[in-house]
């Protein structure tokens, strides 16, 4: 799993994304960066929800289509307690799909 935490922190610093947004991190082999072009995003997100259940957060999301999507990195940070984001999981994507795909963690 790649360390995408520096990307998230830098993006927050420069207001590229908020603590509530999804984003695309691309790996070029030597460089990880936030994709600047909306046309480059290989996933058409339908929804993204988070629920607190029994002292844990359940995440649910769906895609309408995916192009060369290897998956989704999930990271967390407890505001006021943790200064940096921590990778918690990687959920495999569907690669190439024109169908609705549902995910949860």
Biopython code that builds the backbone (N, CA, C, O; Angstrom):
import numpy as np
from Bio.PDB.StructureBuilder import StructureBuilder

atoms = [
    (1, "UNK", "N", (0.847, -1.174, 0.000)),
    (1, "UNK", "CA", (0.000, 0.000, 0.000)),
    (1, "UNK", "C", (0.891, 1.236, 0.000)),
    (1, "UNK", "O", (1.855, 1.319, 0.762)),
    (2, "UNK", "N", (0.561, 2.187, -0.856)),
    (2, "UNK", "CA", (1.323, 3.425, -0.942)),
    (2, "UNK", "C", (0.982, 4.332, 0.226)),
    (2, "UNK", "O", (-0.115, 4.259, 0.780)),
    (3, "UNK", "N", (1.927, 5.186, 0.597)),
    (3, "UNK", "CA", (1.683, 6.154, 1.653)),
    (3, "UNK", "C", (1.108, 7.415, 1.019)),
    (3, "UNK", "O", (1.853, 8.240, 0.489)),
    (4, "UNK", "N", (-0.207, 7.568, 1.071)),
    (4, "UNK", "CA", (-0.871, 8.715, 0.461)),
    (4, "UNK", "C", (-1.136, 9.828, 1.468)),
    (4, "UNK", "O", (-1.682, 10.873, 1.114)),
    (5, "UNK", "N", (-0.753, 9.606, 2.707)),
    (5, "UNK", "CA", (-0.997, 10.593, 3.754)),
    (5, "UNK", "C", (-0.385, 11.955, 3.422)),
    (5, "UNK", "O", (-1.059, 12.965, 3.623)),
    (6, "UNK", "N", (0.864, 12.040, 2.921)),
    (6, "UNK", "CA", (1.408, 13.361, 2.552)),
    (6, "UNK", "C", (0.566, 14.073, 1.499)),
    (6, "UNK", "O", (0.454, 15.299, 1.521)),
    (7, "UNK", "N", (-0.026, 13.316, 0.580)),
    (7, "UNK", "CA", (-0.877, 13.924, -0.445)),
    (7, "UNK", "C", (-2.112, 14.530, 0.198)),
    (7, "UNK", "O", (-2.494, 15.658, -0.117)),
    (8, "UNK", "N", (-2.734, 13.785, 1.095)),
    (8, "UNK", "CA", (-3.937, 14.278, 1.764)),
    (8, "UNK", "C", (-3.624, 15.534, 2.553)),
    (8, "UNK", "O", (-4.339, 16.530, 2.441)),
    (9, "UNK", "N", (-2.563, 15.503, 3.352)),
    (9, "UNK", "CA", (-2.215, 16.655, 4.187)),
    (9, "UNK", "C", (-1.886, 17.885, 3.351)),
    (9, "UNK", "O", (-2.310, 18.990, 3.689)),
    (10, "UNK", "N", (-1.139, 17.712, 2.268)),
    (10, "UNK", "CA", (-0.797, 18.837, 1.399)),
    (10, "UNK", "C", (-2.051, 19.383, 0.719)),
    (10, "UNK", "O", (-2.208, 20.596, 0.575)),
    (11, "UNK", "N", (-2.932, 18.491, 0.308)),
    (11, "UNK", "CA", (-4.169, 18.908, -0.344)),
    (11, "UNK", "C", (-5.047, 19.710, 0.608)),
    (11, "UNK", "O", (-5.654, 20.702, 0.204)),
    (12, "UNK", "N", (-5.119, 19.293, 1.857)),
    (12, "UNK", "CA", (-5.886, 20.044, 2.849)),
    (12, "UNK", "C", (-5.258, 21.413, 3.093)),
    (12, "UNK", "O", (-5.966, 22.413, 3.210)),
    (13, "UNK", "N", (-3.932, 21.456, 3.169)),
    (13, "UNK", "CA", (-3.227, 22.712, 3.414)),
    (13, "UNK", "C", (-3.521, 23.737, 2.333)),
    (13, "UNK", "O", (-3.701, 24.918, 2.630)),
    (14, "UNK", "N", (-3.572, 23.297, 1.073)),
    (14, "UNK", "CA", (-3.789, 24.209, -0.038)),
    (14, "UNK", "C", (-5.240, 24.233, -0.520)),
    (14, "UNK", "O", (-5.532, 24.709, -1.617)),
    (15, "UNK", "N", (-6.146, 23.712, 0.314)),
    (15, "UNK", "CA", (-7.585, 23.726, 0.032)),
    (15, "UNK", "C", (-7.962, 23.040, -1.279)),
    (15, "UNK", "O", (-8.907, 23.457, -1.949)),
    (16, "UNK", "N", (-7.226, 21.989, -1.647)),
    (16, "UNK", "CA", (-7.574, 21.214, -2.828)),
    (16, "UNK", "C", (-8.767, 20.309, -2.507)),
    (16, "UNK", "O", (-9.595, 20.035, -3.376)),
    (17, "UNK", "N", (-8.849, 19.854, -1.273)),
    (17, "UNK", "CA", (-9.963, 19.037, -0.842)),
    (17, "UNK", "C", (-10.250, 19.328, 0.612)),
    (17, "UNK", "O", (-9.419, 19.911, 1.308)),
    (18, "UNK", "N", (-11.405, 18.932, 1.073)),
    (18, "UNK", "CA", (-11.774, 19.142, 2.463)),
    (18, "UNK", "C", (-11.665, 17.826, 3.208)),
    (18, "UNK", "O", (-11.390, 16.790, 2.603)),
    (19, "UNK", "N", (-11.876, 17.858, 4.507)),
    (19, "UNK", "CA", (-11.805, 16.632, 5.300)),
    (19, "UNK", "C", (-12.954, 15.688, 4.980)),
    (19, "UNK", "O", (-12.956, 14.543, 5.430)),
    (20, "UNK", "N", (-13.932, 16.154, 4.208)),
    (20, "UNK", "CA", (-15.088, 15.337, 3.883)),
    (20, "UNK", "C", (-15.118, 14.863, 2.438)),
    (20, "UNK", "O", (-16.090, 14.227, 2.030)),
    (21, "UNK", "N", (-14.091, 15.151, 1.654)),
    (21, "UNK", "CA", (-14.175, 14.835, 0.234)),
    (21, "UNK", "C", (-13.420, 13.581, -0.148)),
    (21, "UNK", "O", (-12.490, 13.145, 0.531)),
    (22, "UNK", "N", (-13.852, 13.024, -1.249)),
    (22, "UNK", "CA", (-13.132, 11.924, -1.858)),
    (22, "UNK", "C", (-12.165, 12.533, -2.863)),
    (22, "UNK", "O", (-12.375, 13.658, -3.317)),
    (23, "UNK", "N", (-11.129, 11.820, -3.211)),
    (23, "UNK", "CA", (-10.113, 12.358, -4.099)),
    (23, "UNK", "C", (-9.486, 11.221, -4.871)),
    (23, "UNK", "O", (-9.703, 10.047, -4.573)),
    (24, "UNK", "N", (-8.712, 11.585, -5.858)),
    (24, "UNK", "CA", (-8.000, 10.600, -6.656)),
    (24, "UNK", "C", (-6.507, 10.810, -6.483)),
    (24, "UNK", "O", (-5.992, 11.888, -6.779)),
    (25, "UNK", "N", (-5.816, 9.801, -6.011)),
    (25, "UNK", "CA", (-4.361, 9.843, -5.939)),
    (25, "UNK", "C", (-3.842, 8.932, -7.037)),
    (25, "UNK", "O", (-4.237, 7.768, -7.117)),
    (26, "UNK", "N", (-2.969, 9.445, -7.874)),
    (26, "UNK", "CA", (-2.421, 8.668, -8.977)),
    (26, "UNK", "C", (-0.967, 8.331, -8.669)),
    (26, "UNK", "O", (-0.243, 9.138, -8.087)),
    (27, "UNK", "N", (-0.556, 7.155, -9.056)),
    (27, "UNK", "CA", (0.809, 6.700, -8.851)),
    (27, "UNK", "C", (1.468, 6.582, -10.216)),
    (27, "UNK", "O", (1.059, 5.770, -11.046)),
    (28, "UNK", "N", (2.502, 7.408, -10.445)),
    (28, "UNK", "CA", (3.192, 7.367, -11.730)),
    (28, "UNK", "C", (4.456, 6.508, -11.658)),
    (28, "UNK", "O", (5.253, 6.497, -12.595)),
    (29, "UNK", "N", (4.635, 5.804, -10.572)),
    (29, "UNK", "CA", (5.818, 4.971, -10.404)),
    (29, "UNK", "C", (6.843, 5.635, -9.506)),
    (29, "UNK", "O", (7.480, 4.967, -8.692)),
    (30, "UNK", "N", (7.008, 6.929, -9.644)),
    (30, "UNK", "CA", (7.968, 7.645, -8.810)),
    (30, "UNK", "C", (7.326, 8.809, -8.085)),
    (30, "UNK", "O", (7.955, 9.429, -7.227)),
    (31, "UNK", "N", (6.062, 9.120, -8.423)),
    (31, "UNK", "CA", (5.428, 10.300, -7.861)),
    (31, "UNK", "C", (3.956, 10.028, -7.598)),
    (31, "UNK", "O", (3.246, 9.497, -8.452)),
    (32, "UNK", "N", (3.513, 10.394, -6.418)),
    (32, "UNK", "CA", (2.092, 10.327, -6.102)),
    (32, "UNK", "C", (1.555, 11.740, -6.127)),
    (32, "UNK", "O", (2.181, 12.640, -5.566)),
    (33, "UNK", "N", (0.425, 11.963, -6.754)),
    (33, "UNK", "CA", (-0.127, 13.317, -6.816)),
    (33, "UNK", "C", (-1.643, 13.265, -6.920)),
    (33, "UNK", "O", (-2.222, 12.233, -7.260)),
    (34, "UNK", "N", (-2.271, 14.381, -6.625)),
    (34, "UNK", "CA", (-3.704, 14.510, -6.812)),
    (34, "UNK", "C", (-3.957, 14.823, -8.278)),
    (34, "UNK", "O", (-3.345, 15.738, -8.828)),
    (35, "UNK", "N", (-4.840, 14.085, -8.911)),
    (35, "UNK", "CA", (-5.137, 14.306, -10.328)),
    (35, "UNK", "C", (-5.807, 15.663, -10.497)),
    (35, "UNK", "O", (-6.866, 15.900, -9.915)),
    (36, "UNK", "N", (-5.209, 16.563, -11.286)),
    (36, "UNK", "CA", (-5.757, 17.905, -11.441)),
    (36, "UNK", "C", (-6.901, 18.005, -12.441)),
    (36, "UNK", "O", (-7.632, 18.995, -12.442)),
    (37, "UNK", "N", (-7.062, 17.018, -13.273)),
    (37, "UNK", "CA", (-8.043, 17.084, -14.351)),
    (37, "UNK", "C", (-9.204, 16.163, -14.039)),
    (37, "UNK", "O", (-9.023, 14.954, -13.895)),
    (38, "UNK", "N", (-10.402, 16.733, -13.933)),
    (38, "UNK", "CA", (-11.578, 15.937, -13.604)),
    (38, "UNK", "C", (-11.806, 14.829, -14.623)),
    (38, "UNK", "O", (-12.359, 13.785, -14.275)),
    (39, "UNK", "N", (-11.393, 15.028, -15.878)),
    (39, "UNK", "CA", (-11.557, 14.004, -16.903)),
    (39, "UNK", "C", (-10.674, 12.792, -16.659)),
    (39, "UNK", "O", (-10.908, 11.731, -17.239)),
    (40, "UNK", "N", (-9.664, 12.931, -15.810)),
    (40, "UNK", "CA", (-8.744, 11.832, -15.544)),
    (40, "UNK", "C", (-9.274, 10.876, -14.490)),
    (40, "UNK", "O", (-8.730, 9.785, -14.316)),
    (41, "UNK", "N", (-10.327, 11.268, -13.783)),
    (41, "UNK", "CA", (-10.832, 10.427, -12.702)),
    (41, "UNK", "C", (-11.508, 9.198, -13.306)),
    (41, "UNK", "O", (-12.449, 9.328, -14.090)),
    (42, "UNK", "N", (-11.027, 7.996, -12.941)),
    (42, "UNK", "CA", (-11.535, 6.782, -13.566)),
    (42, "UNK", "C", (-12.801, 6.222, -12.928)),
    (42, "UNK", "O", (-13.272, 5.154, -13.318)),
    (43, "UNK", "N", (-13.360, 6.944, -11.940)),
    (43, "UNK", "CA", (-14.516, 6.440, -11.215)),
    (43, "UNK", "C", (-15.628, 7.478, -11.235)),
    (43, "UNK", "O", (-15.396, 8.649, -10.934)),
    (44, "UNK", "N", (-16.829, 7.053, -11.589)),
    (44, "UNK", "CA", (-17.998, 7.922, -11.505)),
    (44, "UNK", "C", (-18.737, 7.533, -10.223)),
    (44, "UNK", "O", (-19.428, 6.516, -10.177)),
    (45, "UNK", "N", (-18.581, 8.357, -9.188)),
    (45, "UNK", "CA", (-19.138, 8.068, -7.870)),
    (45, "UNK", "C", (-20.619, 8.424, -7.834)),
    (45, "UNK", "O", (-21.007, 9.529, -8.214)),
    (46, "UNK", "N", (-21.445, 7.483, -7.373)),
    (46, "UNK", "CA", (-22.878, 7.729, -7.241)),
    (46, "UNK", "C", (-23.217, 8.299, -5.871)),
    (46, "UNK", "O", (-23.987, 9.253, -5.760)),
    (47, "UNK", "N", (-22.641, 7.711, -4.835)),
    (47, "UNK", "CA", (-22.868, 8.200, -3.468)),
    (47, "UNK", "C", (-21.745, 7.732, -2.558)),
    (47, "UNK", "O", (-21.013, 6.793, -2.873)),
    (48, "UNK", "N", (-21.627, 8.406, -1.427)),
    (48, "UNK", "CA", (-20.659, 8.048, -0.396)),
    (48, "UNK", "C", (-21.266, 8.435, 0.946)),
    (48, "UNK", "O", (-21.527, 9.613, 1.190)),
    (49, "UNK", "N", (-21.492, 7.456, 1.818)),
    (49, "UNK", "CA", (-22.100, 7.702, 3.126)),
    (49, "UNK", "C", (-21.256, 7.077, 4.221)),
    (49, "UNK", "O", (-20.610, 6.049, 4.017)),
    (50, "UNK", "N", (-21.271, 7.706, 5.376)),
    (50, "UNK", "CA", (-20.632, 7.155, 6.558)),
    (50, "UNK", "C", (-21.621, 7.162, 7.710)),
    (50, "UNK", "O", (-22.318, 8.153, 7.928)),
    (51, "UNK", "N", (-21.687, 6.060, 8.449)),
    (51, "UNK", "CA", (-22.600, 5.923, 9.582)),
    (51, "UNK", "C", (-21.818, 5.470, 10.806)),
    (51, "UNK", "O", (-20.898, 4.659, 10.699)),
    (52, "UNK", "N", (-22.185, 5.992, 11.963)),
    (52, "UNK", "CA", (-21.596, 5.524, 13.218)),
    (52, "UNK", "C", (-22.489, 4.416, 13.745)),
    (52, "UNK", "O", (-23.687, 4.606, 13.954)),
    (53, "UNK", "N", (-21.884, 3.254, 13.956)),
    (53, "UNK", "CA", (-22.614, 2.093, 14.481)),
    (53, "UNK", "C", (-21.741, 1.383, 15.505)),
    (53, "UNK", "O", (-20.627, 0.955, 15.202)),
    (54, "UNK", "N", (-22.248, 1.270, 16.690)),
    (54, "UNK", "CA", (-21.547, 0.564, 17.764)),
    (54, "UNK", "C", (-20.106, 1.052, 17.924)),
    (54, "UNK", "O", (-19.171, 0.254, 17.997)),
    (55, "UNK", "N", (-19.946, 2.371, 17.976)),
    (55, "UNK", "CA", (-18.640, 2.994, 18.199)),
    (55, "UNK", "C", (-17.664, 2.801, 17.030)),
    (55, "UNK", "O", (-16.455, 2.959, 17.204)),
    (56, "UNK", "N", (-18.170, 2.468, 15.866)),
    (56, "UNK", "CA", (-17.356, 2.332, 14.669)),
    (56, "UNK", "C", (-18.035, 3.081, 13.528)),
    (56, "UNK", "O", (-19.229, 3.371, 13.594)),
    (57, "UNK", "N", (-17.280, 3.390, 12.491)),
    (57, "UNK", "CA", (-17.842, 4.058, 11.316)),
    (57, "UNK", "C", (-17.969, 3.044, 10.192)),
    (57, "UNK", "O", (-17.015, 2.341, 9.859)),
    (58, "UNK", "N", (-19.153, 2.982, 9.618)),
    (58, "UNK", "CA", (-19.396, 2.120, 8.458)),
    (58, "UNK", "C", (-19.467, 3.012, 7.226)),
    (58, "UNK", "O", (-20.233, 3.975, 7.196)),
    (59, "UNK", "N", (-18.670, 2.695, 6.212)),
    (59, "UNK", "CA", (-18.656, 3.461, 4.974)),
    (59, "UNK", "C", (-19.344, 2.670, 3.870)),
    (59, "UNK", "O", (-19.120, 1.469, 3.720)),
    (60, "UNK", "N", (-20.184, 3.354, 3.101)),
    (60, "UNK", "CA", (-20.878, 2.749, 1.966)),
    (60, "UNK", "C", (-20.761, 3.697, 0.786)),
    (60, "UNK", "O", (-21.002, 4.895, 0.928)),
    (61, "UNK", "N", (-20.391, 3.171, -0.385)),
    (61, "UNK", "CA", (-20.330, 3.988, -1.583)),
    (61, "UNK", "C", (-20.600, 3.121, -2.802)),
    (61, "UNK", "O", (-20.505, 1.894, -2.759)),
    (62, "UNK", "N", (-20.942, 3.806, -3.895)),
    (62, "UNK", "CA", (-21.225, 3.086, -5.141)),
    (62, "UNK", "C", (-20.672, 3.876, -6.306)),
    (62, "UNK", "O", (-20.591, 5.104, -6.268)),
    (63, "UNK", "N", (-20.295, 3.149, -7.339)),
    (63, "UNK", "CA", (-19.814, 3.761, -8.578)),
    (63, "UNK", "C", (-20.746, 3.379, -9.718)),
    (63, "UNK", "O", (-21.294, 2.277, -9.748)),
    (64, "UNK", "N", (-20.918, 4.309, -10.656)),
    (64, "UNK", "CA", (-21.719, 4.033, -11.857)),
    (64, "UNK", "C", (-20.856, 3.407, -12.933)),
    (64, "UNK", "O", (-21.335, 2.622, -13.752)),
    (65, "UNK", "N", (-19.555, 3.768, -12.925)),
    (65, "UNK", "CA", (-18.609, 3.204, -13.881)),
    (65, "UNK", "C", (-17.201, 3.314, -13.309)),
    (65, "UNK", "O", (-16.931, 4.139, -12.436)),
    (66, "UNK", "N", (-16.311, 2.465, -13.820)),
    (66, "UNK", "CA", (-14.913, 2.472, -13.396)),
    (66, "UNK", "C", (-14.036, 2.168, -14.610)),
    (66, "UNK", "O", (-14.369, 1.322, -15.440)),
    (67, "UNK", "N", (-12.912, 2.875, -14.693)),
    (67, "UNK", "CA", (-11.953, 2.653, -15.766)),
    (67, "UNK", "C", (-10.578, 2.436, -15.141)),
    (67, "UNK", "O", (-10.022, 3.342, -14.520)),
    (68, "UNK", "N", (-10.035, 1.239, -15.308)),
    (68, "UNK", "CA", (-8.720, 0.896, -14.755)),
    (68, "UNK", "C", (-8.613, 1.230, -13.276)),
    (68, "UNK", "O", (-7.587, 1.744, -12.831)),
    (69, "UNK", "N", (-9.649, 0.948, -12.519)),
    (69, "UNK", "CA", (-9.667, 1.261, -11.087)),
    (69, "UNK", "C", (-9.162, 0.077, -10.281)),
    (69, "UNK", "O", (-9.834, -0.949, -10.178)),
    (70, "UNK", "N", (-7.969, 0.225, -9.707)),
    (70, "UNK", "CA", (-7.445, -0.857, -8.883)),
    (70, "UNK", "C", (-8.088, -0.865, -7.502)),
    (70, "UNK", "O", (-8.130, -1.909, -6.851)),
    (71, "UNK", "N", (-8.592, 0.285, -7.044)),
    (71, "UNK", "CA", (-9.271, 0.264, -5.764)),
    (71, "UNK", "C", (-9.273, 1.600, -5.053)),
    (71, "UNK", "O", (-8.954, 2.640, -5.628)),
    (72, "UNK", "N", (-9.642, 1.539, -3.782)),
    (72, "UNK", "CA", (-9.820, 2.726, -2.951)),
    (72, "UNK", "C", (-9.000, 2.610, -1.669)),
    (72, "UNK", "O", (-9.128, 1.631, -0.934)),
    (73, "UNK", "N", (-8.165, 3.601, -1.404)),
    (73, "UNK", "CA", (-7.474, 3.682, -0.122)),
    (73, "UNK", "C", (-8.407, 4.367, 0.858)),
    (73, "UNK", "O", (-9.038, 5.368, 0.519)),
    (74, "UNK", "N", (-8.498, 3.843, 2.057)),
    (74, "UNK", "CA", (-9.287, 4.455, 3.112)),
    (74, "UNK", "C", (-8.332, 4.948, 4.184)),
    (74, "UNK", "O", (-7.445, 4.217, 4.624)),
    (75, "UNK", "N", (-8.518, 6.185, 4.598)),
    (75, "UNK", "CA", (-7.660, 6.777, 5.624)),
    (75, "UNK", "C", (-8.540, 7.450, 6.658)),
    (75, "UNK", "O", (-9.680, 7.816, 6.370)),
    (76, "UNK", "N", (-8.010, 7.614, 7.870)),
    (76, "UNK", "CA", (-8.785, 8.277, 8.907)),
    (76, "UNK", "C", (-7.899, 9.212, 9.712)),
    (76, "UNK", "O", (-6.675, 9.080, 9.739)),
    (77, "UNK", "N", (-8.560, 10.164, 10.368)),
    (77, "UNK", "CA", (-7.889, 11.071, 11.297)),
    (77, "UNK", "C", (-8.939, 11.526, 12.291)),
    (77, "UNK", "O", (-10.024, 11.953, 11.897)),
    (78, "UNK", "N", (-8.633, 11.442, 13.555)),
    (78, "UNK", "CA", (-9.526, 11.943, 14.588)),
    (78, "UNK", "C", (-9.102, 13.375, 14.874)),
    (78, "UNK", "O", (-8.047, 13.624, 15.458)),
    (79, "UNK", "N", (-9.944, 14.310, 14.451)),
    (79, "UNK", "CA", (-9.623, 15.733, 14.606)),
    (79, "UNK", "C", (-9.494, 16.067, 16.082)),
    (79, "UNK", "O", (-10.363, 15.736, 16.888)),
    (80, "UNK", "N", (-8.397, 16.727, 16.422)),
    (80, "UNK", "CA", (-8.125, 17.091, 17.806)),
    (80, "UNK", "C", (-7.325, 16.050, 18.567)),
    (80, "UNK", "O", (-6.806, 16.331, 19.647)),
    (81, "UNK", "N", (-7.222, 14.849, 18.011)),
    (81, "UNK", "CA", (-6.482, 13.771, 18.680)),
    (81, "UNK", "C", (-5.313, 13.257, 17.853)),
    (81, "UNK", "O", (-4.274, 12.880, 18.396)),
    (82, "UNK", "N", (-5.488, 13.245, 16.544)),
    (82, "UNK", "CA", (-4.454, 12.724, 15.653)),
    (82, "UNK", "C", (-4.058, 13.816, 14.668)),
    (82, "UNK", "O", (-4.913, 14.330, 13.947)),
    (83, "UNK", "N", (-2.772, 14.183, 14.621)),
    (83, "UNK", "CA", (-2.353, 15.266, 13.721)),
    (83, "UNK", "C", (-2.305, 14.854, 12.250)),
    (83, "UNK", "O", (-2.429, 15.704, 11.368)),
    (84, "UNK", "N", (-2.126, 13.573, 11.979)),
    (84, "UNK", "CA", (-1.974, 13.102, 10.603)),
    (84, "UNK", "C", (-2.994, 12.028, 10.275)),
    (84, "UNK", "O", (-3.565, 11.400, 11.166)),
    (85, "UNK", "N", (-3.215, 11.827, 8.979)),
    (85, "UNK", "CA", (-4.084, 10.771, 8.490)),
    (85, "UNK", "C", (-3.357, 9.438, 8.589)),
    (85, "UNK", "O", (-2.133, 9.383, 8.467)),
    (86, "UNK", "N", (-4.107, 8.368, 8.811)),
    (86, "UNK", "CA", (-3.565, 7.021, 8.906)),
    (86, "UNK", "C", (-4.295, 6.125, 7.917)),
    (86, "UNK", "O", (-5.526, 6.100, 7.886)),
    (87, "UNK", "N", (-3.540, 5.391, 7.110)),
    (87, "UNK", "CA", (-4.153, 4.406, 6.209)),
    (87, "UNK", "C", (-4.769, 3.306, 7.056)),
    (87, "UNK", "O", (-4.124, 2.777, 7.961)),
    (88, "UNK", "N", (-6.026, 2.960, 6.761)),
    (88, "UNK", "CA", (-6.671, 1.889, 7.524)),
    (88, "UNK", "C", (-7.040, 0.691, 6.659)),
    (88, "UNK", "O", (-7.192, -0.418, 7.170)),
    (89, "UNK", "N", (-7.185, 0.903, 5.354)),
    (89, "UNK", "CA", (-7.590, -0.220, 4.503)),
    (89, "UNK", "C", (-7.432, 0.130, 3.032)),
    (89, "UNK", "O", (-7.268, 1.289, 2.652)),
    (90, "UNK", "N", (-7.488, -0.914, 2.225)),
    (90, "UNK", "CA", (-7.564, -0.777, 0.778)),
    (90, "UNK", "C", (-8.685, -1.702, 0.322)),
    (90, "UNK", "O", (-8.686, -2.891, 0.643)),
    (91, "UNK", "N", (-9.634, -1.157, -0.425)),
    (91, "UNK", "CA", (-10.754, -1.939, -0.949)),
    (91, "UNK", "C", (-10.554, -2.074, -2.455)),
    (91, "UNK", "O", (-10.451, -1.074, -3.165)),
    (92, "UNK", "N", (-10.501, -3.304, -2.936)),
    (92, "UNK", "CA", (-10.289, -3.551, -4.360)),
    (92, "UNK", "C", (-11.424, -2.991, -5.207)),
    (92, "UNK", "O", (-12.598, -3.112, -4.855)),
    (93, "UNK", "N", (-11.052, -2.370, -6.340)),
    (93, "UNK", "CA", (-12.031, -1.875, -7.287)),
    (93, "UNK", "C", (-12.399, -2.967, -8.278)),
    (93, "UNK", "O", (-11.937, -4.102, -8.168)),
    (94, "UNK", "N", (-13.228, -2.614, -9.240)),
    (94, "UNK", "CA", (-13.698, -3.589, -10.231)),
    (94, "UNK", "C", (-12.938, -3.515, -11.549)),
    (94, "UNK", "O", (-13.304, -4.183, -12.517)),
    (95, "UNK", "N", (-11.876, -2.700, -11.591)),
    (95, "UNK", "CA", (-11.100, -2.599, -12.828)),
    (95, "UNK", "C", (-11.821, -1.759, -13.854)),
    (95, "UNK", "O", (-11.816, -0.531, -13.770)),
    (96, "UNK", "N", (-12.447, -2.413, -14.831)),
    (96, "UNK", "CA", (-13.238, -1.740, -15.860)),
    (96, "UNK", "C", (-14.673, -2.237, -15.753)),
    (96, "UNK", "O", (-14.941, -3.435, -15.844)),
    (97, "UNK", "N", (-15.589, -1.293, -15.557)),
    (97, "UNK", "CA", (-16.981, -1.681, -15.380)),
    (97, "UNK", "C", (-17.899, -0.543, -15.789)),
    (97, "UNK", "O", (-17.623, 0.623, -15.508)),
    (98, "UNK", "N", (-18.976, -0.885, -16.445)),
    (98, "UNK", "CA", (-20.028, 0.081, -16.781)),
    (98, "UNK", "C", (-21.283, -0.218, -15.969)),
    (98, "UNK", "O", (-22.356, 0.307, -16.265)),
    (99, "UNK", "N", (-21.148, -1.058, -14.949)),
    (99, "UNK", "CA", (-22.259, -1.432, -14.074)),
    (99, "UNK", "C", (-22.148, -0.677, -12.752)),
    (99, "UNK", "O", (-21.082, -0.168, -12.406)),
    (100, "UNK", "N", (-23.251, -0.610, -12.022)),
    (100, "UNK", "CA", (-23.227, -0.043, -10.672)),
    (100, "UNK", "C", (-22.529, -1.047, -9.766)),
    (100, "UNK", "O", (-22.901, -2.220, -9.721)),
    (101, "UNK", "N", (-21.513, -0.578, -9.045)),
    (101, "UNK", "CA", (-20.791, -1.411, -8.078)),
    (101, "UNK", "C", (-20.910, -0.785, -6.715)),
    (101, "UNK", "O", (-20.666, 0.410, -6.551)),
    (102, "UNK", "N", (-21.286, -1.588, -5.723)),
    (102, "UNK", "CA", (-21.455, -1.107, -4.352)),
    (102, "UNK", "C", (-20.322, -1.624, -3.490)),
    (102, "UNK", "O", (-19.882, -2.765, -3.627)),
    (103, "UNK", "N", (-19.855, -0.755, -2.593)),
    (103, "UNK", "CA", (-18.740, -1.081, -1.707)),
    (103, "UNK", "C", (-19.111, -0.725, -0.278)),
    (103, "UNK", "O", (-19.957, 0.135, -0.032)),
    (104, "UNK", "N", (-18.465, -1.400, 0.655)),
    (104, "UNK", "CA", (-18.604, -1.002, 2.059)),
    (104, "UNK", "C", (-17.348, -1.399, 2.825)),
    (104, "UNK", "O", (-16.573, -2.264, 2.419)),
    (105, "UNK", "N", (-17.197, -0.732, 3.934)),
    (105, "UNK", "CA", (-16.091, -1.034, 4.847)),
    (105, "UNK", "C", (-16.553, -0.706, 6.249)),
    (105, "UNK", "O", (-15.794, -0.876, 7.204)),
]
sb = StructureBuilder()
sb.init_structure("model")
sb.init_model(0)
sb.init_chain("A")
sb.init_seg("    ")
for serial, (resi, resn, name, xyz) in enumerate(atoms, 1):
    if name == "N":
        sb.init_residue(resn, " ", resi, " ")
    sb.init_atom(name, np.array(xyz, "f"), 0.0, 1.0, " ", f" {name:<3s}", serial, name[0])
structure = sb.get_structure()
